[in-house]
Amino acid sequence: MAPITSTRLPREVRVLAVVAFFVALGFGIVAPALPLFARSFHVGTAAAAGVVSAFAFLRIAFAFPAGRLIDSLGERLVLGTGIGIVAVSSAVAGLAQSYGELIVLRGAGGIGSAMFSISAMSLLVRMVPTAQRARAVGLWQGGFLLGGIAGPGLGGVVTGISIRLPFFLYAGTLTVAGTVALVALRATPLADRSTATAAARTTLRAALRMPAYRAALATVFADSWASMGVRAALIPLFVKEALHEGVIWTGIGFWCVAGVNGLVLLPAGRFADRVGRRPVLIAGCAISCSAFVLLALVQTLPVFLVAMAVLGFGSGLLDVAPGAVIGDVVEGRGGPVFAAYSMSGDVANVVGPVAAGALAESSYGAAFALTAGILGAATAAGLAMPETRGLADAHSSASGEGGAQVGEQVVDVLDADREADEIARNLQGGARSAGMGHAAGVLDERFDAAE
């Protein structure tokens, strides 16, 4: 077990955690108002849900372009621009006079969101050493978690005052987040545009050949399917229709997930930094899988609450391990590599609720079993991957050792030359002192020829 040389995370990590909090806070504020605002334009339920889908689809569509922008412009500029796009589109969406305007503006917000999330992730995992990477990811996810907890409650209150007000508050929190990012990260060399073209890069093709990267993609897909997609879309219906309980128990279940998740994040990060990413990733997938196995087999209120707590534990582990793995396997900049990672989660968020929802129409147990199977497949991918903790340091160490060996060889040769010169000069001097003129002359000729 390698010791951690410093317990203090870089200042930039705390900055990104603050940015994540304000982004998630604003998103949580606007989330309850979105479908209601869409319905105010006299559209159906499916069209109202389409406002949410437009945001997600544009995030997916713009993931790879955002990754290429990071490689050419640097993380800081892409991050600030992305937040600015979401802020402006949100403010204008609050003034929308038709459903068409609203859905276009929410789609534009998805583009900005992709730019922000991918650039923030790229910067986060590149600026910290291996021994701190998982804790840094955990702190960043903690910012999202706190904002996500506080936002919806505030959004419900604000929506009661005005259905348009949440959009302006969202723009306000994003303005704070963008200002903090641009000002506080201005002295971070890794994020500058000037280093973008000079930085080393990892291609997506090279990353996909790595079992660890494929395991991270599978894990973020499974975790997003379970924790974000199925939990958000099916659990409220499951509590009402299968358990025959009130809405309050849905809220309590979600609090179980969020509370345990928050308690696990930082300890999981420390464990992953000290012991390794692989055991945390495998445990997270297996524990989350067991939560949905419980829900599939036993459908009672006590088991539901236990399953939600277990899911919070598993998802807390998965909030730190895959991101740390990505940081370990990426050398230098790798915008498309981070883009594919982000897109894997976004695809699961879109497909998961639809696929699981179709199964839930006949059986909630089948929907939960499918989710458990996807998490089981991610567990298998984790079992097949090598440990990545210290991978970048090992490469650097190997390069350093190779350089040292070459240096030692050069020094040995130079020392040998110096010794030969010294012997020749001593012989030359000795010959002269003994009056051996002819021998001295011969030595002079040999010495001059050698030089």
C-alpha positions as CSV (number, residue, x, y, z in Angstrom):
1,M,0.0,0.0,0.0
2,A,1.6,3.2,-1.1
3,P,1.5,6.2,1.2
4,I,-0.3,9.3,0.2
5,T,2.1,12.2,0.2
6,S,-0.4,14.9,0.8
7,T,-3.8,15.0,2.3
8,R,-4.8,18.4,1.0
9,L,-6.5,18.4,-2.4
10,P,-5.6,21.2,-4.9
11,R,-7.5,24.4,-4.7
12,E,-9.0,23.8,-8.2
13,V,-10.8,20.7,-6.9
14,R,-12.7,22.7,-4.3
15,V,-13.4,25.3,-7.0
16,L,-15.0,22.7,-9.3
17,A,-17.0,21.3,-6.4
18,V,-18.4,24.8,-5.7
19,V,-19.2,25.1,-9.4
20,A,-20.9,21.7,-9.4
21,F,-23.0,22.7,-6.4
22,F,-24.4,25.8,-8.1
23,V,-25.0,24.0,-11.4
24,A,-26.9,21.2,-9.6
25,L,-28.8,23.7,-7.4
26,G,-30.1,25.6,-10.4
27,F,-31.0,22.4,-12.3
28,G,-32.9,21.1,-9.3
29,I,-34.8,24.4,-9.0
30,V,-35.9,24.3,-12.6
31,A,-36.7,20.6,-12.8
32,P,-40.1,20.7,-11.1
33,A,-41.2,23.6,-13.3
34,L,-40.2,22.2,-16.7
35,P,-43.1,19.8,-17.4
36,L,-45.6,22.2,-15.9
37,F,-44.3,25.1,-18.0
38,A,-44.5,22.9,-21.2
39,R,-48.1,21.9,-20.4
40,S,-49.0,25.6,-20.1
41,F,-48.6,25.8,-23.9
42,H,-51.5,23.2,-24.1
43,V,-49.4,20.3,-25.2
44,G,-49.8,16.6,-24.2
45,T,-47.9,14.7,-21.6
46,A,-45.5,13.2,-24.1
47,A,-44.7,16.6,-25.6
48,A,-44.1,17.9,-22.1
49,A,-41.6,15.1,-21.4
50,G,-40.0,15.9,-24.7
51,V,-38.6,19.1,-23.2
52,V,-36.5,16.9,-20.8
53,S,-35.5,14.6,-23.7
54,A,-34.4,17.4,-25.9
55,F,-31.9,18.5,-23.2
56,A,-30.6,14.9,-22.9
57,F,-30.4,14.2,-26.7
58,L,-28.5,17.4,-27.4
59,R,-26.0,16.5,-24.6
60,I,-25.4,13.2,-26.4
61,A,-25.2,14.7,-29.8
62,F,-22.7,17.3,-28.8
63,A,-20.5,15.1,-26.6
64,F,-17.8,14.4,-29.2
65,P,-17.7,18.0,-30.6
66,A,-17.2,19.2,-27.0
67,G,-14.4,16.7,-26.6
68,R,-12.6,18.0,-29.7
69,L,-13.1,21.6,-28.5
70,I,-11.3,20.7,-25.2
71,D,-8.3,19.4,-27.2
72,S,-8.1,22.5,-29.3
73,L,-9.1,25.3,-26.9
74,G,-8.5,24.0,-23.4
75,E,-10.8,23.1,-20.6
76,R,-11.3,26.5,-19.0
77,L,-12.6,28.3,-22.0
78,V,-14.9,25.4,-23.0
79,L,-16.2,25.1,-19.4
80,G,-17.0,28.8,-19.0
81,T,-18.6,28.9,-22.5
82,G,-20.7,25.9,-21.8
83,I,-22.1,27.3,-18.5
84,G,-22.7,30.6,-20.3
85,I,-24.8,28.9,-23.0
86,V,-26.9,27.1,-20.4
87,A,-27.4,30.3,-18.4
88,V,-28.5,32.4,-21.4
89,S,-30.7,29.7,-22.8
90,S,-32.4,29.2,-19.4
91,A,-33.0,33.0,-19.0
92,V,-34.5,33.2,-22.5
93,A,-36.5,30.0,-22.0
94,G,-38.2,31.8,-19.0
95,L,-39.5,34.3,-21.6
96,A,-40.6,31.7,-24.1
97,Q,-44.0,32.4,-25.7
98,S,-44.5,29.0,-27.4
99,Y,-43.7,25.3,-26.9
100,G,-41.4,25.4,-30.0
101,E,-39.3,28.2,-28.5
102,L,-39.0,26.3,-25.2
103,I,-37.9,23.0,-26.6
104,V,-35.3,24.7,-28.9
105,L,-33.9,26.7,-25.9
106,R,-33.7,23.6,-23.7
107,G,-31.9,21.8,-26.5
108,A,-29.3,24.6,-26.6
109,G,-29.0,24.1,-22.9
110,G,-28.0,20.5,-23.5
111,I,-25.2,21.6,-25.8
112,G,-23.8,23.9,-23.1
113,S,-24.3,21.2,-20.4
114,A,-22.2,18.7,-22.5
115,M,-19.4,21.3,-22.8
116,F,-19.4,22.0,-19.1
117,S,-19.5,18.5,-17.8
118,I,-16.9,17.0,-20.1
119,S,-14.4,19.8,-19.7
120,A,-14.9,19.8,-15.9
121,M,-14.3,16.1,-15.7
122,S,-11.2,16.3,-18.0
123,L,-9.7,19.1,-15.9
124,L,-10.5,17.5,-12.6
125,V,-8.8,14.1,-13.2
126,R,-5.8,15.6,-14.9
127,M,-4.9,18.2,-12.3
128,V,-4.6,15.9,-9.3
129,P,-2.0,13.1,-8.7
130,T,-3.0,9.5,-8.7
131,A,-3.0,9.3,-4.9
132,Q,-5.7,11.9,-4.7
133,R,-7.8,11.3,-7.8
134,A,-10.6,9.3,-6.4
135,R,-11.1,11.7,-3.5
136,A,-11.2,14.6,-5.9
137,V,-13.9,12.9,-7.9
138,G,-15.8,12.2,-4.7
139,L,-15.7,15.8,-3.6
140,W,-16.8,16.9,-7.0
141,Q,-19.7,14.5,-7.0
142,G,-20.5,15.7,-3.5
143,G,-21.1,19.2,-4.9
144,F,-23.6,17.8,-7.4
145,L,-25.3,15.8,-4.6
146,L,-25.7,18.7,-2.2
147,G,-27.0,20.9,-5.0
148,G,-29.3,18.2,-6.2
149,I,-30.8,17.7,-2.7
150,A,-31.4,21.4,-2.1
151,G,-32.6,22.4,-5.6
152,P,-35.9,20.5,-6.0
153,G,-37.3,21.6,-2.6
154,L,-36.5,25.3,-3.4
155,G,-37.8,24.8,-6.9
156,G,-41.2,23.5,-5.7
157,V,-41.6,26.7,-3.5
158,V,-40.5,29.0,-6.3
159,T,-42.8,27.3,-8.9
160,G,-45.7,28.0,-6.6
161,I,-44.9,31.8,-6.9
162,S,-44.3,31.9,-10.6
163,I,-43.9,29.2,-13.2
164,R,-41.3,31.3,-15.1
165,L,-39.2,32.4,-12.0
166,P,-37.3,29.1,-11.7
167,F,-35.7,29.6,-15.1
168,F,-34.3,33.0,-14.1
169,L,-33.0,31.6,-10.8
170,Y,-31.4,28.8,-12.8
171,A,-29.7,31.4,-15.0
172,G,-28.6,33.2,-11.8
173,T,-27.0,30.1,-10.2
174,L,-25.2,29.3,-13.5
175,T,-23.9,32.9,-13.7
176,V,-22.4,32.4,-10.2
177,A,-20.9,29.1,-11.3
178,G,-19.4,30.4,-14.5
179,T,-17.9,33.5,-12.8
180,V,-16.3,31.3,-10.1
181,A,-14.9,29.0,-12.7
182,L,-13.5,31.6,-15.0
183,V,-12.0,33.7,-12.2
184,A,-10.7,31.0,-9.8
185,L,-9.3,28.8,-12.6
186,R,-7.5,31.6,-14.5
187,A,-4.1,30.7,-13.0
188,T,-4.5,26.9,-13.7
189,P,-2.0,26.2,-16.5
190,L,-3.5,22.8,-17.4
191,A,-6.8,24.5,-18.3
192,D,-5.3,27.3,-20.5
193,R,-5.8,27.5,-24.2
194,S,-2.0,28.0,-24.6
195,T,-1.4,24.4,-23.4
196,A,-4.1,22.8,-25.5
197,T,-2.1,22.2,-28.7
198,A,1.1,21.2,-26.9
199,A,-0.5,18.7,-24.5
200,A,-0.2,15.0,-25.0
201,R,-3.3,13.2,-26.1
202,T,-5.0,9.8,-25.7
203,T,-7.1,8.8,-28.6
204,L,-10.5,7.1,-28.2
205,R,-9.3,4.2,-30.3
206,A,-6.3,3.6,-27.9
207,A,-8.6,4.0,-24.9
208,L,-11.1,1.4,-26.2
209,R,-8.4,-1.2,-26.4
210,M,-7.9,-0.9,-22.6
211,P,-10.1,-3.3,-20.5
212,A,-10.1,-0.7,-17.7
213,Y,-11.6,2.0,-19.9
214,R,-14.2,-0.4,-21.2
215,A,-15.1,-1.4,-17.6
216,A,-15.5,2.3,-16.7
217,L,-17.9,2.8,-19.7
218,A,-19.9,-0.2,-18.7
219,T,-20.1,0.9,-15.1
220,V,-21.2,4.5,-15.7
221,F,-23.8,3.1,-18.2
222,A,-25.2,0.7,-15.6
223,D,-25.0,3.2,-12.7
224,S,-26.8,5.9,-14.8
225,W,-29.4,3.4,-15.9
226,A,-30.1,2.3,-12.3
227,S,-29.5,5.4,-10.1
228,M,-30.7,8.1,-12.4
229,G,-32.9,6.6,-15.0
230,V,-34.9,3.7,-13.4
231,R,-34.9,5.2,-9.9
232,A,-36.2,8.6,-11.0
233,A,-38.7,7.2,-13.6
234,L,-40.0,4.0,-12.0
235,I,-39.7,4.2,-8.2
236,P,-42.4,6.9,-7.8
237,L,-44.8,4.7,-9.8
238,F,-43.7,1.5,-8.0
239,V,-44.4,3.0,-4.6
240,K,-47.9,4.2,-5.7
241,E,-49.0,1.2,-7.8
242,A,-47.2,-1.8,-6.4
243,L,-46.7,-0.8,-2.7
244,H,-49.9,1.3,-2.6
245,E,-48.2,3.9,-0.5
246,G,-48.3,7.7,-0.5
247,V,-45.9,10.1,-2.2
248,I,-44.1,10.8,1.1
249,W,-42.6,7.3,1.0
250,T,-41.1,8.0,-2.4
251,G,-39.4,11.0,-0.9
252,I,-38.2,9.0,2.1
253,G,-36.8,6.4,-0.2
254,F,-34.9,9.0,-2.2
255,W,-33.6,10.5,1.0
256,C,-32.2,7.1,1.9
257,V,-30.4,7.0,-1.4
258,A,-29.0,10.5,-1.1
259,G,-28.1,10.3,2.6
260,V,-26.1,7.0,2.3
261,N,-24.6,8.2,-1.0
262,G,-23.3,11.4,0.7
263,L,-21.9,9.4,3.6
264,V,-20.0,7.0,1.4
265,L,-18.4,9.4,-1.2
266,L,-15.3,10.6,0.7
267,P,-14.5,7.3,2.5
268,A,-14.9,5.5,-0.9
269,G,-12.5,8.0,-2.5
270,R,-9.9,7.5,0.3
271,F,-10.2,3.7,0.0
272,A,-9.8,3.9,-3.8
273,D,-6.7,6.1,-3.5
274,R,-5.1,3.9,-0.9
275,V,-6.1,0.4,-2.0
276,G,-7.2,0.6,-5.6
277,R,-10.0,1.5,-8.0
278,R,-10.9,-2.1,-9.0
279,P,-12.3,-3.4,-5.7
280,V,-14.4,-0.2,-5.3
281,L,-15.8,-0.5,-8.8
282,I,-16.6,-4.2,-8.4
283,A,-18.2,-3.7,-5.0
284,G,-20.2,-0.7,-6.2
285,C,-21.7,-2.7,-9.1
286,A,-22.4,-5.8,-7.0
287,I,-24.0,-3.8,-4.2
288,S,-26.2,-1.8,-6.5
289,C,-27.2,-5.0,-8.3
290,S,-28.3,-6.6,-5.0
291,A,-30.6,-3.6,-4.3
292,F,-32.5,-4.3,-7.5
293,V,-32.5,-8.0,-6.8
294,L,-34.3,-7.2,-3.5
295,L,-36.8,-5.1,-5.3
296,A,-37.5,-7.7,-7.9
297,L,-38.0,-10.5,-5.4
298,V,-39.7,-8.8,-2.4
299,Q,-42.1,-5.9,-2.8
300,T,-42.8,-4.6,0.6
301,L,-42.3,-1.2,2.2
302,P,-39.5,-2.2,4.6
303,V,-37.6,-4.0,1.9
304,F,-38.0,-1.0,-0.4
305,L,-36.4,1.3,2.2
306,V,-33.5,-1.2,2.7
307,A,-33.0,-1.5,-1.0
308,M,-32.9,2.3,-1.4
309,A,-30.2,2.5,1.3
310,V,-28.2,-0.3,-0.3
311,L,-28.5,1.5,-3.7
312,G,-27.2,4.7,-2.1
313,F,-24.2,2.7,-0.8
314,G,-23.5,1.1,-4.2
315,S,-24.0,4.3,-6.2
316,G,-21.7,6.2,-3.8
317,L,-18.9,3.8,-4.6
318,L,-19.6,4.2,-8.3
319,D,-19.5,7.9,-8.1
320,V,-15.8,7.8,-7.5
321,A,-14.3,4.6,-9.0
322,P,-15.0,4.9,-12.7
323,G,-14.0,8.6,-12.9
324,A,-10.7,7.8,-11.2
325,V,-10.1,4.9,-13.6
326,I,-10.6,7.3,-16.6
327,G,-8.1,9.7,-15.1
328,D,-5.6,6.8,-14.6
329,V,-5.8,5.5,-18.2
330,V,-5.8,8.9,-20.0
331,E,-2.4,10.4,-20.7
332,G,-2.6,14.1,-21.2
333,R,-5.6,15.5,-22.9
334,G,-8.2,13.1,-24.2
335,G,-11.4,15.1,-25.0
336,P,-13.1,12.4,-27.1
337,V,-12.2,9.8,-24.4
338,F,-14.0,11.9,-21.7
339,A,-16.8,12.6,-24.2
340,A,-17.5,8.9,-24.7
341,Y,-17.5,8.4,-21.0
342,S,-20.1,11.1,-20.5
343,M,-22.2,9.9,-23.4
344,S,-22.4,6.4,-22.0
345,G,-24.1,7.7,-18.9
346,D,-26.4,10.0,-21.0
347,V,-27.5,7.2,-23.3
348,A,-28.4,5.1,-20.2
349,N,-30.4,8.0,-18.8
350,V,-32.4,8.2,-22.0
351,V,-32.8,4.5,-22.8
352,G,-33.1,3.2,-19.3
353,P,-36.5,4.7,-18.3
354,V,-38.0,3.7,-21.6
355,A,-36.9,0.1,-21.7
356,A,-37.5,-0.5,-18.0
357,G,-40.8,1.4,-18.2
358,A,-42.0,-0.9,-21.0
359,L,-41.3,-4.0,-18.9
360,A,-42.9,-2.4,-15.8
361,E,-46.2,-2.2,-17.6
362,S,-46.5,-5.9,-17.1
363,S,-44.2,-6.5,-14.1
364,Y,-42.1,-4.2,-11.9
365,G,-40.2,-7.2,-10.9
366,A,-39.1,-7.8,-14.6
367,A,-37.9,-4.2,-14.9
368,F,-35.9,-4.4,-11.7
369,A,-34.4,-7.8,-12.8
370,L,-33.3,-6.2,-16.1
371,T,-31.6,-3.5,-14.2
372,A,-29.9,-6.0,-11.9
373,G,-28.7,-7.9,-15.0
374,I,-27.1,-4.7,-16.5
375,L,-25.3,-4.1,-13.2
376,G,-24.2,-7.7,-13.1
377,A,-22.7,-7.3,-16.6
378,A,-20.8,-4.2,-15.3
379,T,-19.5,-6.3,-12.4
380,A,-18.1,-8.8,-14.8
381,A,-16.4,-6.1,-16.7
382,G,-14.8,-4.9,-13.5
383,L,-13.6,-8.3,-12.7
384,A,-11.9,-8.5,-16.1
385,M,-10.0,-5.2,-15.8
386,P,-6.6,-4.7,-14.3
387,E,-5.9,-2.3,-11.4
388,T,-5.2,1.2,-12.7
389,R,-4.1,2.9,-9.5
390,G,-0.6,4.3,-10.0
391,L,-0.6,3.5,-13.7
392,A,0.5,7.0,-14.8
393,D,3.1,7.0,-12.0
394,A,4.4,3.6,-13.2
395,H,4.9,5.0,-16.7
396,S,6.7,8.0,-15.4
397,S,8.9,5.9,-13.2
398,A,9.7,3.5,-16.0
399,S,10.7,6.5,-18.2
400,G,12.8,7.9,-15.4
401,E,14.5,4.6,-14.8
402,G,15.3,4.2,-18.5
403,G,16.7,7.7,-18.6
404,A,18.8,7.0,-15.5
405,Q,20.2,3.9,-17.0
406,V,21.2,5.7,-20.2
407,G,22.7,8.5,-18.0
408,E,24.7,6.0,-16.0
409,Q,26.1,4.4,-19.2
410,V,27.2,7.8,-20.5
411,V,28.9,8.7,-17.2
412,D,30.7,5.3,-17.2
413,V,32.1,6.0,-20.7
414,L,33.2,9.5,-19.7
415,D,34.8,8.2,-16.5
416,A,36.7,5.6,-18.6
417,D,37.9,8.2,-21.0
418,R,39.1,10.4,-18.1
419,E,40.9,7.5,-16.5
420,A,42.6,6.7,-19.8
421,D,43.7,10.3,-20.3
422,E,45.0,10.4,-16.7
423,I,47.1,7.2,-17.2
424,A,48.5,8.5,-20.5
425,R,49.5,11.8,-18.9
426,N,51.1,10.1,-16.0
427,L,53.1,7.8,-18.2
428,Q,54.1,10.8,-20.3
429,G,55.3,12.7,-17.3
430,G,57.1,9.8,-15.9
431,A,59.0,9.2,-19.1
432,R,60.2,12.7,-19.3
433,S,61.3,12.7,-15.7
434,A,63.4,9.6,-16.3
435,G,65.1,11.1,-19.3
436,M,63.6,8.7,-21.7
437,G,63.2,11.2,-24.6
438,H,62.5,8.7,-27.3
439,A,59.8,7.0,-25.3
440,A,58.4,10.3,-24.3
441,G,58.2,11.3,-28.0
442,V,56.4,8.1,-28.8
443,L,53.9,8.7,-26.0
444,D,53.4,12.3,-27.3
445,E,52.5,10.9,-30.7
446,R,50.2,8.2,-29.3
447,F,48.5,10.7,-27.0
448,D,48.0,13.3,-29.8
449,A,46.6,10.6,-32.1
450,A,44.2,9.4,-29.3
451,E,42.9,13.0,-28.9
